[in-house]
Amino acid sequence: MRALGIWSLGLGIWLLLPSGLAVAYSRSWGEVIGFLACAGLVPVPMIVGGIVLIRRAEDAQARDAEAPPHDSEAEEEPGGRESGVLARVRAFDLNRLNWVGWLLLLATFAFVLGEAAVVALMVGNGWWDRVSTRLVSLPLAFLAVGFFVSLRWLLGLFGVSIYRR
């Protein structure tokens, strides 16, 4: 059951990519709404279903073993302890996310799709040309990363963890 959940989760995340590209290259409101609806009908349920299957399998395994699941912390390098941003990035594990963490991740995906929709509409209406869109793409990517990091910081400020105990 866990393997099916991982497969469903991975395929759902993978299917979000073409949905974002389709939204980015659409030319009218109807196309944008259609592509966003397709993204909400196929990849999002696959992601949610995969998360549910993985959690059920892990909870059943934890009950059978009567021990908490292994907490994957950042591994130490042979030369010493890791520190800083690299250690936090390596410690980030999708399997450890609770429902708040998954909502944050899905909200980030929705934010990226929203950015793509706005850019697609601006290009489709003739406000920008393709060259200007390419110049704006890197700051938009940083904005999406900033969205995730700032919401994670805000949740941490209120004492809400995105990881399972």
ZATISE-476602 format. One line per field, with one value per residue: residue number from 1; residue in one letter; x, y, z of N, C-alpha, C, O in turn. Coordinates in steps of 0.1 Angstrom, whole numbers, plus 5000, padded with zeros to 4 digits. Layout:
BEGIN
pos	NUM ...
code	A ...
n_X	X ...
n_Y	Y ...
n_Z	Z ...
ca_X	X ...
ca_Y	Y ...
ca_Z	Z ...
c_X	X ...
c_Y	Y ...
c_Z	Z ...
o_X	X ...
o_Y	Y ...
o_Z	Z ...
This chain:
BEGIN
pos	1 2 3 4 5 6 7 8 9 10 11 12 13 14 15 16 17 18 19 20 21 22 23 24 25 26 27 28 29 30 31 32 33 34 35 36 37 38 39 40 41 42 43 44 45 46 47 48 49 50 51 52 53 54 55 56 57 58 59 60 61 62 63 64 65 66 67 68 69 70 71 72 73 74 75 76 77 78 79 80 81 82 83 84 85 86 87 88 89 90 91 92 93 94 95 96 97 98 99 100 101 102 103 104 105 106 107 108 109 110 111 112 113 114 115 116 117 118 119 120 121 122 123 124 125 126 127 128 129 130 131 132 133 134 135 136 137 138 139 140 141 142 143 144 145 146 147 148 149 150 151 152 153 154 155 156 157 158 159 160 161 162 163 164 165
code	M R A L G I W S L G L G I W L L L P S G L A V A Y S R S W G E V I G F L A C A G L V P V P M I V G G I V L I R R A E D A Q A R D A E A P P H D S E A E E E P G G R E S G V L A R V R A F D L N R L N W V G W L L L L A T F A F V L G E A A V V A L M V G N G W W D R V S T R L V S L P L A F L A V G F F V S L R W L L G L F G V S I Y R R
n_X	5008 5020 5038 5021 5010 5033 5039 5015 5016 5040 5035 5013 5025 5043 5025 5016 5034 5032 5007 5011 5028 5010 4991 5008 5012 4988 4962 4938 4912 4894 4909 4929 4913 4903 4926 4935 4914 4916 4941 4933 4915 4929 4959 4959 4940 4954 4978 4968 4955 4978 4993 4975 4975 5002 5005 4987 4999 5023 5014 5002 5024 5039 5023 5025 5051 5054 5069 5082 5083 5114 5134 5145 5172 5196 5225 5257 5287 5318 5340 5330 5303 5273 5261 5239 5222 5225 5223 5197 5183 5189 5178 5151 5123 5099 5084 5081 5063 5034 4998 4996 5020 5018 4996 5009 5028 5011 4998 5019 5024 4999 5003 5024 5011 4992 5008 5018 4994 4987 5009 5006 4981 4989 5007 4991 4973 4988 5003 5029 5059 5074 5101 5103 5089 5106 5126 5114 5109 5128 5128 5102 5103 5120 5102 5082 5097 5103 5077 5070 5091 5086 5060 5064 5082 5064 5045 5061 5067 5043 5043 5036 5042 5054 5061 5057 5053
n_Y	4988 5012 5016 5020 5044 5061 5060 5071 5097 5107 5107 5124 5148 5151 5154 5179 5196 5197 5209 5234 5244 5244 5262 5285 5289 5294 5313 5326 5335 5314 5291 5292 5288 5263 5247 5249 5238 5211 5205 5206 5184 5160 5158 5169 5153 5129 5134 5139 5115 5098 5107 5100 5072 5066 5075 5059 5034 5038 5043 5019 5002 5014 5008 4980 4975 4988 5009 5042 5057 5058 5086 5107 5124 5150 5137 5132 5145 5129 5146 5163 5180 5189 5221 5250 5262 5240 5217 5220 5218 5192 5178 5181 5163 5147 5126 5130 5151 5165 5170 5198 5206 5194 5208 5233 5228 5221 5246 5261 5250 5258 5285 5289 5280 5300 5322 5315 5316 5343 5355 5342 5353 5380 5379 5368 5389 5408 5425 5420 5408 5378 5378 5396 5381 5359 5373 5379 5354 5342 5360 5354 5327 5328 5343 5323 5304 5321 5325 5299 5296 5319 5314 5290 5300 5318 5300 5285 5306 5308 5285 5262 5231 5216 5190 5155 5140
n_Z	5000 5007 4986 4965 4973 4973 4946 4935 4947 4936 4908 4907 4915 4894 4873 4878 4867 4837 4837 4848 4828 4807 4815 4815 4788 4778 4761 4766 4790 4793 4785 4805 4829 4822 4821 4848 4861 4851 4863 4890 4890 4884 4891 4918 4934 4931 4945 4971 4976 4975 4997 5018 5016 5021 5047 5061 5057 5071 5097 5103 5102 5123 5144 5144 5150 5174 5180 5177 5143 5124 5129 5106 5107 5098 5083 5096 5083 5074 5082 5101 5118 5101 5092 5092 5063 5044 5060 5069 5045 5037 5058 5053 5046 5027 5036 5063 5067 5082 5081 5080 5069 5043 5034 5032 5012 4990 4989 4980 4955 4943 4944 4926 4902 4901 4897 4871 4857 4858 4844 4820 4811 4809 4789 4769 4765 4753 4769 4776 4759 4748 4754 4776 4794 4799 4812 4836 4847 4865 4888 4896 4902 4925 4941 4945 4960 4982 4991 5002 5021 5038 5047 5061 5081 5094 5103 5121 5139 5152 5165 5152 5139 5109 5106 5113 5145
ca_X	5000 5029 5044 5011 5009 5045 5037 5005 5021 5050 5029 5005 5034 5049 5015 5014 5043 5026 4995 5016 5032 4998 4986 5017 5012 4974 4960 4925 4907 4888 4920 4935 4904 4902 4938 4935 4904 4922 4951 4926 4908 4937 4970 4957 4935 4965 4987 4961 4954 4991 4996 4967 4980 5015 5003 4980 5009 5033 5008 5001 5038 5043 5015 5030 5065 5052 5080 5080 5091 5128 5134 5157 5179 5207 5236 5270 5298 5330 5348 5324 5288 5267 5254 5234 5212 5226 5218 5182 5178 5191 5168 5137 5119 5085 5077 5079 5053 5021 4988 4999 5031 5013 4989 5018 5034 5001 4996 5030 5021 4989 5009 5031 5001 4986 5018 5018 4982 4988 5019 4999 4971 4996 5013 4980 4966 4997 5010 5043 5063 5080 5114 5101 5084 5118 5133 5106 5107 5137 5123 5089 5107 5124 5090 5076 5105 5100 5063 5071 5099 5079 5048 5070 5087 5053 5039 5071 5065 5031 5045 5029 5052 5050 5066 5050 5061
ca_Y	5000 5024 5018 5026 5058 5068 5061 5081 5110 5112 5109 5136 5160 5151 5159 5193 5204 5201 5217 5247 5249 5246 5275 5295 5292 5296 5327 5333 5331 5300 5281 5292 5281 5249 5240 5249 5228 5198 5203 5202 5172 5148 5157 5171 5141 5118 5138 5137 5100 5092 5110 5092 5058 5065 5077 5047 5023 5041 5042 5004 4997 5018 5000 4966 4976 4994 5019 5054 5056 5063 5101 5109 5137 5152 5128 5139 5142 5123 5156 5170 5182 5198 5232 5260 5259 5227 5207 5221 5213 5177 5173 5182 5150 5147 5116 5135 5162 5163 5176 5212 5206 5191 5220 5243 5224 5223 5260 5266 5246 5266 5299 5288 5279 5313 5330 5311 5321 5358 5357 5338 5363 5392 5377 5367 5402 5416 5434 5416 5399 5365 5381 5401 5370 5352 5381 5379 5341 5340 5366 5347 5315 5332 5346 5311 5299 5330 5322 5287 5299 5328 5308 5281 5308 5323 5288 5283 5317 5305 5272 5251 5223 5210 5177 5146 5137
ca_Z	5000 5007 4973 4956 4977 4968 4931 4932 4951 4926 4895 4909 4915 4881 4864 4880 4858 4825 4840 4849 4815 4798 4819 4812 4774 4773 4755 4770 4803 4792 4785 4819 4838 4819 4825 4862 4865 4849 4874 4902 4889 4883 4900 4932 4941 4932 4956 4984 4978 4978 5011 5027 5015 5028 5062 5066 5058 5081 5110 5105 5105 5136 5154 5145 5156 5187 5182 5167 5131 5125 5127 5097 5109 5089 5087 5098 5073 5081 5087 5112 5118 5091 5099 5083 5053 5038 5069 5069 5032 5037 5068 5048 5041 5025 5044 5077 5068 5087 5072 5078 5059 5030 5029 5028 5000 4980 4987 4972 4941 4939 4942 4913 4892 4900 4890 4857 4851 4856 4833 4807 4808 4805 4775 4759 4762 4746 4778 4776 4749 4753 4760 4789 4803 4803 4822 4848 4853 4876 4901 4900 4909 4938 4948 4950 4971 4993 4996 5010 5033 5047 5054 5071 5092 5101 5111 5132 5148 5160 5172 5144 5132 5097 5107 5122 5157
c_X	5009 5035 5034 5009 5021 5043 5027 5009 5031 5044 5020 5014 5040 5038 5012 5023 5037 5014 5000 5021 5021 4992 4995 5016 4997 4972 4947 4921 4901 4898 4926 4926 4903 4914 4939 4925 4909 4933 4944 4918 4917 4949 4968 4951 4945 4974 4981 4959 4967 4995 4988 4972 4993 5013 4996 4990 5019 5027 5006 5014 5042 5036 5021 5043 5064 5064 5078 5088 5105 5127 5147 5162 5190 5219 5248 5280 5310 5339 5342 5309 5284 5261 5248 5223 5213 5221 5202 5176 5178 5181 5154 5133 5104 5077 5074 5068 5040 5011 4991 5010 5027 5004 4998 5025 5024 4998 5007 5028 5010 4994 5016 5022 4994 4995 5018 5005 4982 4998 5013 4989 4978 5002 5002 4973 4976 5005 5025 5046 5070 5094 5113 5096 5096 5126 5127 5106 5116 5132 5110 5093 5112 5112 5083 5083 5103 5087 5064 5079 5092 5068 5053 5075 5075 5046 5048 5070 5054 5032 5039 5041 5046 5054 5058 5059 5064
c_Y	5013 5026 5024 5041 5066 5070 5072 5095 5116 5115 5122 5149 5162 5157 5173 5202 5207 5210 5232 5253 5252 5260 5287 5299 5293 5311 5333 5328 5317 5289 5280 5285 5266 5241 5239 5239 5214 5195 5200 5189 5159 5149 5159 5159 5130 5121 5135 5122 5093 5095 5102 5077 5056 5066 5065 5035 5026 5039 5027 4998 5001 5011 4986 4966 4981 5003 5030 5052 5063 5078 5103 5123 5138 5144 5137 5135 5136 5134 5164 5172 5191 5210 5241 5255 5245 5216 5208 5215 5198 5171 5173 5169 5150 5137 5120 5146 5157 5170 5191 5214 5203 5202 5231 5240 5226 5238 5266 5263 5255 5281 5299 5288 5293 5323 5328 5316 5336 5361 5353 5348 5376 5391 5375 5379 5412 5426 5432 5408 5387 5368 5387 5390 5361 5359 5380 5365 5338 5347 5359 5334 5318 5337 5334 5305 5308 5328 5310 5290 5308 5322 5297 5289 5313 5312 5285 5294 5314 5292 5260 5244 5217 5195 5168 5143 5122
c_Z	5000 4994 4964 4960 4972 4953 4928 4936 4940 4913 4896 4909 4901 4871 4866 4871 4845 4826 4841 4836 4806 4802 4815 4797 4769 4769 4760 4784 4803 4792 4799 4829 4835 4823 4841 4867 4863 4859 4887 4902 4889 4892 4915 4939 4941 4943 4969 4987 4982 4993 5021 5027 5023 5043 5068 5068 5069 5095 5113 5109 5119 5147 5156 5152 5170 5191 5173 5155 5132 5121 5118 5099 5099 5093 5088 5087 5081 5087 5098 5110 5106 5098 5088 5074 5047 5047 5070 5056 5032 5047 5063 5041 5039 5033 5058 5078 5073 5077 5070 5068 5045 5025 5025 5015 4988 4978 4979 4957 4935 4936 4929 4901 4890 4893 4875 4850 4848 4845 4820 4802 4803 4791 4765 4756 4755 4755 4778 4763 4755 4759 4774 4799 4808 4813 4836 4855 4865 4889 4905 4907 4923 4947 4953 4961 4984 4999 5006 5023 5043 5054 5064 5083 5100 5109 5123 5143 5158 5167 5165 5136 5119 5096 5116 5134 5157
o_X	5005 5036 5038 5007 5019 5046 5029 5006 5030 5048 5019 5010 5041 5042 5006 5019 5038 5011 4994 5019 5021 4987 4990 5019 4995 4979 4945 4927 4903 4897 4929 4931 4902 4913 4944 4928 4908 4935 4950 4916 4912 4950 4973 4955 4946 4979 4987 4962 4967 5001 4994 4973 4995 5019 5000 4990 5023 5033 5007 5015 5049 5041 5021 5046 5073 5068 5072 5099 5106 5122 5158 5157 5194 5223 5250 5280 5311 5345 5350 5303 5292 5256 5252 5216 5203 5214 5196 5165 5169 5177 5145 5139 5097 5065 5066 5065 5035 5015 4988 5010 5031 5005 4995 5026 5027 4995 5004 5031 5011 4989 5015 5024 4991 4991 5018 5006 4978 4995 5014 4988 4973 5001 5003 4968 4972 5011 5033 5037 5072 5097 5120 5100 5096 5132 5133 5102 5111 5131 5107 5086 5109 5112 5077 5077 5102 5085 5058 5075 5093 5065 5048 5074 5076 5042 5043 5071 5054 5022 5037 5048 5034 5052 5053 5072 5071
o_Y	5023 5038 5033 5049 5078 5081 5080 5105 5127 5125 5129 5158 5173 5165 5180 5213 5219 5218 5241 5265 5261 5267 5297 5310 5293 5320 5345 5318 5310 5279 5269 5276 5258 5230 5229 5232 5205 5184 5192 5184 5148 5140 5152 5156 5122 5112 5129 5118 5084 5086 5097 5072 5047 5059 5061 5028 5016 5035 5023 4989 4993 5008 4980 4956 4979 5004 5029 5046 5072 5082 5102 5132 5129 5144 5148 5124 5139 5131 5171 5166 5201 5208 5241 5246 5239 5207 5197 5209 5191 5160 5167 5165 5153 5139 5114 5150 5146 5175 5196 5223 5210 5205 5238 5249 5231 5242 5276 5271 5259 5287 5309 5294 5297 5331 5337 5321 5340 5370 5361 5351 5383 5400 5381 5381 5423 5435 5441 5402 5387 5362 5383 5391 5357 5353 5381 5364 5331 5340 5358 5330 5311 5334 5334 5300 5303 5329 5311 5286 5306 5325 5296 5284 5313 5314 5283 5291 5318 5287 5250 5250 5214 5188 5173 5144 5117
o_Z	4994 4990 4956 4951 4968 4947 4919 4928 4936 4907 4887 4902 4896 4862 4858 4867 4841 4817 4836 4833 4798 4793 4811 4793 4757 4774 4757 4790 4813 4799 4804 4836 4844 4829 4846 4877 4871 4864 4895 4913 4893 4901 4923 4950 4951 4950 4978 4998 4990 4999 5031 5038 5030 5050 5079 5078 5076 5104 5124 5117 5126 5158 5167 5159 5178 5202 5162 5155 5140 5111 5124 5093 5092 5105 5082 5083 5093 5098 5105 5101 5103 5109 5076 5077 5045 5042 5070 5057 5027 5045 5069 5031 5049 5036 5065 5089 5070 5067 5059 5059 5036 5013 5015 5006 4978 4967 4971 4948 4924 4926 4921 4891 4879 4885 4867 4839 4838 4837 4810 4790 4794 4783 4754 4744 4752 4750 4779 4758 4767 4769 4783 4811 4819 4822 4846 4867 4874 4900 4917 4916 4933 4959 4964 4971 4995 5011 5017 5034 5055 5066 5075 5094 5113 5120 5134 5155 5169 5173 5171 5129 5119 5086 5126 5133 5167
